């Protein structure tokens, strides 16, 4: 019976250690899932940045024409030669224009699962093995006492 207890304890320790390591370890299932979610978030942000770069490049090519430059100059208050400039005081003050294409800030509150250390996994496996061995010994003792 004593040899069986040692064998049951050892086997349950080994099995539970590798099972917990595969689930909660630093290269485990939950760590891989966390990395996959972060990769998807970064791909989304990269796609937004690519779209913004393409939009800015398109604006740059459009701004090289002379008509676009004249329109932009008129919009920003620059006048052509010989025109009279008038100044109107604005009592309300100017509010800065807000851009409609801003990257959503998804970094706040984003905690990545890094996995448990091997020593804490070993302690969890030890606790599970002790409980499992005690329950197994109790069940075996009850079986032999009923015979």
N, C-alpha and C positions, 0 to 999 in steps of 0.2 A: 504494500500500500504506500509506503514511504517513497519508494522508487517511482511509483506512478505519479505521486504528487509532484515530485521534482520534474518529471517528464511533462506533465500537464502544465506546470508553471513555466517551464522553458519554452514549450511550443506556443503557449498563449502569449508569452512575452514577445517572441520573435514575430508571430503573426500580427499581433496588435501594433507592434512598433512599425512594421512596414506598411500596414494599412493606414495608420495615422499619418505616417510620413508621406504616403501617396496622396492623401487628402489635404492635410494642413501644412505640409512641409514647405521649404523654400522653393522647391521645384514641383510642388504638388498641384492638384486639380484646381483649388480655389485661387492659387497664385496665378496659374495660367489663365484662368477665366478673367481675373482682374487685369492682367496684361492685355488680353484680347479686347476688353472694353475700353481701355485707355488707348489702344491702337486705333480703334474705330473713332474715338473722339478726336484724336490727332489727325486722322485722315479727313474727317469732316472739316476741321479748321484749315487744313492744307488746301482742300477744295475751295473753301471760301477765299483764301488768300490768292489762289490761282485765278479765280474769277475777278477779284479786285485788280490784280496785275493786268489781266487782259483788258479790263475796262479802262484802266489808266493808259495802256498802250494805244487803245483805240482813240481816246481823247487826245493823246499826243499827236497821232497822225492827223486827226481832224484839225488840230490847232495850227498845223504848219501851213494851211492855206491862208491867203491874204484876207478873204472875207471873214473867216473865223477869227483872225486876229483883230480885225476892225470891230467885230461884234463884241469880243471880249473887252477891248479897250473902251468901247462905249458903255458896256455894262459896269466896268469898274471906275467910271468917271473920267477917263482920259478923253480929251476932245481933239478934234482935228484942228489943223492950222487955220487961223482966222476966226474961229468961233469964240463967242463971248461966254465966259464961265460965270455961273451964278452959284452962290452958296446959300443954302437954307439950313437954319439952325434946327436941330432935332431935339426937342425937350425930353422925349421919352428914352433916349439912349438906344443904342443898337444892341441887339441880342445876337450872339454868334449863331450862325446857321448850324444845325445839327445834321450830320450825315446820316443817310438812311441805311448805308451799308456798313454796319459796325460788326466786328467779330463778337459773338456772344462769349461772355466770360464764363467758362465752365471750369475754371481751375479752383474756384472757391468751393469748399466743401467736398472736394474730390480727394478721398483718401484711398490709396492703393494698398491692397493686401500684400504684405511682403512675406508671409509665411512664418511659422513658428521655428524656433531654434531646435536643434537636434536634442539638446539636453532636456528641454521642456517636453518634447515628444517622448523621450525615454522615460521621464517621470510619469507621464500620462499612461504609457504602456505598462509601466511597473504597477501603477495603481489598478489598472484594469486587470492585469494578470493576477494580482493578489486577490482581488474580489472574485474573479472567475475561479481561481484555485480553491478558495474557501467555499464557494457555493458548490463546486464539483465534489469536494471532500464531504460536505454536509449531505449531499444527495447520495453519495456512495455509502456513507455511514448509515443512512436511513434504509437503504436497500438491503444492506447486510444485516441490519438489526431486525427486519421484518421476515427474514427467512428462517 
